[in-house]
Amino acid sequence: MRAVSLGIAFALVSGTAMAQQNSDVVAGREYPIAVETVARPVTEAVRTTGAIRIDGKLDDPAWQGAHEITGFIQSIPDEGYPATEPTVVRILYDDRKLYISAVCYDSEPDKLVVTTLEYGLKPSTHDMDVFAITLDTFLDRQNAFIWLVNPRGAYREGQVFNDSRNADYAWRGIVEIKTEVHDSGWSVEMGIPWTTLRFDPTREEQQWGMQLMRRVRRKSEDSYWAPVDRRDLVHRMSRAGTLTRLQDISPGRNLKVKPFVFGTGLSGTLHPAEASDDEGFDAGVDVKYGLTSGLTLDLTYNTDFSQAEVDQQRVNLTRFPLFFPEQREFFVENSGSFVLGDVSERNYRMGSSLRDFTLFHSRRIGLSGGLPIPVLGGGRLTGRAGDFELGVLNIQTESVEPASPTDPRSPGPAENFSVVRVRRSMGFSDVGAMFLNRQATGSLADGEYNRSYGFDANLHLLGHMIVNSYLVGSDEPESAVGSQLAGRLSVAWRDRLWDVSGSVKQVGDAFNPGLGFVRRSGIRHGYATFGAHPRPRIPLVQEINPYGEINYITDLDSELQTREATVGLGVVFLAGSSINLQYNNLFERLDLPFRVDRDSLVVFPADDYSFQEASLSFSSSAAKAFNFSANVTGGGFYSGSRISLGTSAQWRPSYRLAFNVSASHDDVSGEGGSFTAYVLRSRIQFAASTTLFGSANVQYNNQTEELVTNLRVNLIYAPLSDVFLVFTERRNLDLDAVVERQVTVKVTKMFAF
């Protein structure tokens, strides 16, 4: 099968090379243009004294004095060709704000794709028509602010770092955005206060990196002001254009104070009446202050995370822990400033990710057994000082006293958590260091601590090659015998056609970062992959990706523990759907018996196992009102067998309402019997407007016999000011008992100075 996949790859590569010889002439210019070598565009902002009313109509006379920005070039589906639907952008400014307008002409405005009115454009901006702008306010070609807007005025905002490597969509800024749909398409009008942005006010004239993007979803078309190839997105700032002539502007003090009050009601077996100290009303405050043009200080007191969504229920069929992503807004915001670990790059197949190892995983703070530990407060300093990117975090939590015999939280003292991250930029490369300390504090402290540290280097070479490396270690008073170090070196190449990468990693058997996540320790891990991404002239097909990869994992004595050889074929269609076929040949060594589930009879004894499996997955275009995905994996599982099925379907009768159901089902058989696990999920998203929306989630896991319900309503009644109403219930169906029920009302109010 490997030979077949490679044969397909070379045949398609030849076809692609022939196809690329064809060209067209449009308006006297030859297309496609070479997007990687074409000059980056430059435009000027125009100062205005006229009043601008942000309403999406673009009828204020001031707009007539702005320069027109046109000539967008496709990245997909026809890279290097003019956009099929014109876009005209204008940029003005005055002493208070930067103003952006865009007319997104569309020959079929009745076919605009809008999937939601919810702030944040969840679940994905790829499923709808959008206009996007990124602003690199320090012109470092690495970091930027980003806004993406759909035709009905819903938007997502955030910050991007390290030339598209990391993104922070928890960041919120004060901005005014309005849109209007009309017979010629749709238009967007934006007003961004200077206090929302960070830039160097000492410069006589500001020059910023800027990228503009238009997505026409029904055509699967993305087009850009500064042309990029199909691998890149709007936040690849090294490929952006430049905005000039911004003069006599100031970011101001940039002080924001957000007090909040919240009330909580608790019940269930985890919260007996005699231990309900967490009930009632309370208050806290968050403060954000721009210390310098590049550094921002965040302070929080009596921090509350009650509005965070619940984790998705999952089934673990491996011997190693699962990684759960951070959901709490305070920790998600600026999380890109604290990354060191198995970093991955978009468009590169790297073999591992931060889900395998990260030196800092914020879920280690304020959570125990999946339940919250009260956070007294803390601070965070993030930003840039010259060529250095800084991240400093300090958080103090209270001691833990389980509320009932069924409370999964372990008793323990109050703790202080400190993180310091420094990164030095060198063009499109960087080197950095990190130090973390977890220290027991208070009257129950007994001198316990856990410290970890690390150094990393991330190099971008020759335009297509990246080299990532790190060396990290940990330390604690009573460390286990063995190595407390870990390190990795990876090299990857990705051009328009080929992707090749390899890595070596070693994790010591006593390596234990108390603020991080390590999926597997005591190993040496080798990885290699080879693939191609041709775009043959096949009807309806956008890209074909044949690939092969191998993982080879030994213990620290070089004894083989895991081997996984994979060949696969992926196809992406122009309409947005995709299909992937994969075959795996596996070897696993068990040094100890492996019980698949603590309550099951399926136990695999210590031994060596060789087995194979195959998988097939399909996803339809999420831009359709009804869309679905399905996957099936079947084959051997140690000395037994496994069949895993997964499916999800979404029906979106309008952009105000969406229904989603999903299910996963695993059947495992072995010498001791069989084991069946499944998870059922349903989700309803609703939006009355761009400022009032909510969701209802229900999950059932047959392994825990728990039914988890989460209802959430969010009203944005003023910029960065919210009302949240949240209901969460965990019910054990086997015992017919409510494990936990929580009702929370939270009100926040932003004051900007």
SULFENLIN-V47777 format. One record per residue. N is the residue number from 0. SS is DSSP state (H for helix, E for strand, - for the rest). Layout:
N;SS  N;SS
This chain:
0;-  1;H  2;H  3;H  4;H  5;H  6;H  7;H  8;H  9;H  10;H  11;H  12;H  13;H  14;H  15;H  16;H  17;H  18;H  19;-  20;-  21;-  22;-  23;E  24;E  25;E  26;-  27;-  28;E  29;E  30;E  31;-  32;-  33;-  34;-  35;-  36;-  37;-  38;-  39;-  40;-  41;E  42;E  43;E  44;-  45;E  46;E  47;-  48;-  49;-  50;-  51;-  52;-  53;-  54;-  55;-  56;-  57;-  58;-  59;-  60;H  61;H  62;H  63;H  64;H  65;-  66;-  67;-  68;E  69;-  70;-  71;-  72;E  73;E  74;E  75;E  76;-  77;-  78;-  79;-  80;-  81;E  82;-  83;-  84;-  85;-  86;E  87;E  88;E  89;E  90;E  91;E  92;E  93;-  94;-  95;-  96;E  97;E  98;E  99;E  100;E  101;E  102;E  103;E  104;E  105;-  106;-  107;-  108;H  109;H  110;H  111;-  112;-  113;-  114;-  115;-  116;-  117;-  118;-  119;-  120;-  121;-  122;-  123;-  124;H  125;H  126;H  127;-  128;-  129;E  130;E  131;E  132;E  133;E  134;E  135;E  136;-  137;-  138;-  139;-  140;-  141;-  142;-  143;E  144;E  145;E  146;E  147;E  148;E  149;-  150;-  151;-  152;-  153;-  154;E  155;E  156;E  157;E  158;E  159;E  160;E  161;-  162;-  163;-  164;-  165;E  166;E  167;E  168;-  169;-  170;-  171;-  172;-  173;-  174;E  175;E  176;E  177;E  178;E  179;E  180;E  181;E  182;-  183;-  184;E  185;E  186;E  187;E  188;E  189;E  190;E  191;E  192;E  193;H  194;H  195;H  196;-  197;-  198;-  199;-  200;-  201;-  202;-  203;-  204;E  205;E  206;E  207;E  208;E  209;E  210;E  211;E  212;E  213;E  214;E  215;E  216;H  217;H  218;H  219;-  220;E  221;E  222;E  223;E  224;-  225;-  226;-  227;-  228;-  229;-  230;-  231;-  232;-  233;-  234;-  235;-  236;H  237;H  238;H  239;-  240;E  241;E  242;E  243;E  244;E  245;E  246;E  247;-  248;-  249;-  250;-  251;-  252;-  253;-  254;E  255;E  256;E  257;E  258;E  259;E  260;E  261;E  262;E  263;E  264;E  265;E  266;E  267;-  268;-  269;-  270;-  271;-  272;H  273;H  274;H  275;-  276;-  277;-  278;-  279;E  280;E  281;E  282;E  283;E  284;E  285;E  286;E  287;E  288;E  289;E  290;-  291;-  292;-  293;-  294;E  295;E  296;E  297;E  298;E  299;E  300;E  301;E  302;E  303;-  304;-  305;-  306;-  307;-  308;-  309;-  310;-  311;-  312;-  313;-  314;-  315;-  316;-  317;-  318;-  319;-  320;-  321;-  322;-  323;-  324;-  325;-  326;-  327;-  328;H  329;H  330;H  331;H  332;-  333;-  334;H  335;H  336;H  337;H  338;-  339;-  340;E  341;-  342;-  343;-  344;-  345;-  346;-  347;-  348;-  349;-  350;-  351;-  352;-  353;-  354;-  355;-  356;E  357;E  358;-  359;-  360;-  361;H  362;H  363;H  364;-  365;-  366;E  367;E  368;-  369;-  370;E  371;E  372;-  373;-  374;E  375;E  376;E  377;E  378;E  379;E  380;E  381;E  382;E  383;E  384;E  385;-  386;-  387;E  388;E  389;E  390;E  391;E  392;E  393;E  394;E  395;E  396;E  397;-  398;-  399;E  400;-  401;-  402;-  403;-  404;-  405;-  406;-  407;-  408;-  409;-  410;-  411;E  412;-  413;E  414;E  415;E  416;E  417;E  418;E  419;E  420;E  421;E  422;E  423;E  424;E  425;E  426;-  427;-  428;E  429;E  430;E  431;E  432;E  433;E  434;E  435;E  436;E  437;E  438;E  439;E  440;E  441;-  442;-  443;-  444;-  445;-  446;-  447;-  448;E  449;E  450;E  451;E  452;E  453;E  454;E  455;E  456;E  457;E  458;E  459;E  460;E  461;-  462;-  463;-  464;E  465;E  466;E  467;E  468;E  469;E  470;E  471;E  472;E  473;E  474;E  475;E  476;-  477;-  478;-  479;-  480;-  481;-  482;-  483;-  484;E  485;E  486;E  487;E  488;E  489;E  490;E  491;E  492;E  493;E  494;-  495;-  496;-  497;E  498;E  499;E  500;E  501;E  502;E  503;E  504;E  505;E  506;E  507;-  508;-  509;-  510;-  511;-  512;-  513;-  514;-  515;-  516;E  517;E  518;-  519;-  520;-  521;-  522;E  523;E  524;E  525;E  526;E  527;E  528;E  529;E  530;E  531;E  532;-  533;E  534;-  535;-  536;-  537;-  538;-  539;-  540;E  541;E  542;E  543;E  544;E  545;E  546;E  547;E  548;E  549;E  550;E  551;E  552;E  553;E  554;-  555;-  556;-  557;-  558;-  559;E  560;E  561;E  562;E  563;E  564;E  565;E  566;E  567;E  568;E  569;E  570;E  571;E  572;E  573;-  574;-  575;-  576;-  577;E  578;E  579;E  580;E  581;E  582;E  583;E  584;E  585;E  586;E  587;E  588;E  589;E  590;-  591;-  592;-  593;E  594;E  595;-  596;-  597;-  598;-  599;-  600;-  601;-  602;E  603;E  604;-  605;-  606;E  607;E  608;E  609;E  610;E  611;E  612;E  613;E  614;E  615;E  616;E  617;E  618;E  619;-  620;-  621;-  622;-  623;-  624;-  625;E  626;E  627;E  628;E  629;E  630;E  631;E  632;E  633;E  634;E  635;E  636;E  637;-  638;-  639;E  640;E  641;E  642;E  643;E  644;E  645;E  646;E  647;E  648;E  649;E  650;E  651;E  652;E  653;E  654;-  655;-  656;E  657;E  658;E  659;E  660;E  661;E  662;E  663;E  664;E  665;E  666;E  667;E  668;E  669;E  670;-  671;-  672;E  673;E  674;E  675;E  676;E  677;E  678;E  679;E  680;E  681;E  682;E  683;E  684;E  685;E  686;E  687;-  688;-  689;-  690;-  691;E  692;E  693;E  694;E  695;E  696;E  697;E  698;E  699;E  700;E  701;-  702;-  703;-  704;-  705;E  706;E  707;E  708;E  709;E  710;E  711;E  712;E  713;E  714;E  715;E  716;E  717;E  718;-  719;-  720;E  721;E  722;E  723;E  724;E  725;E  726;E  727;E  728;E  729;E  730;E  731;E  732;-  733;-  734;-  735;-  736;E  737;E  738;E  739;E  740;E  741;E  742;E  743;E  744;E  745;E  746;E  747;E  748;E  749;E  750;E  751;E  752;-
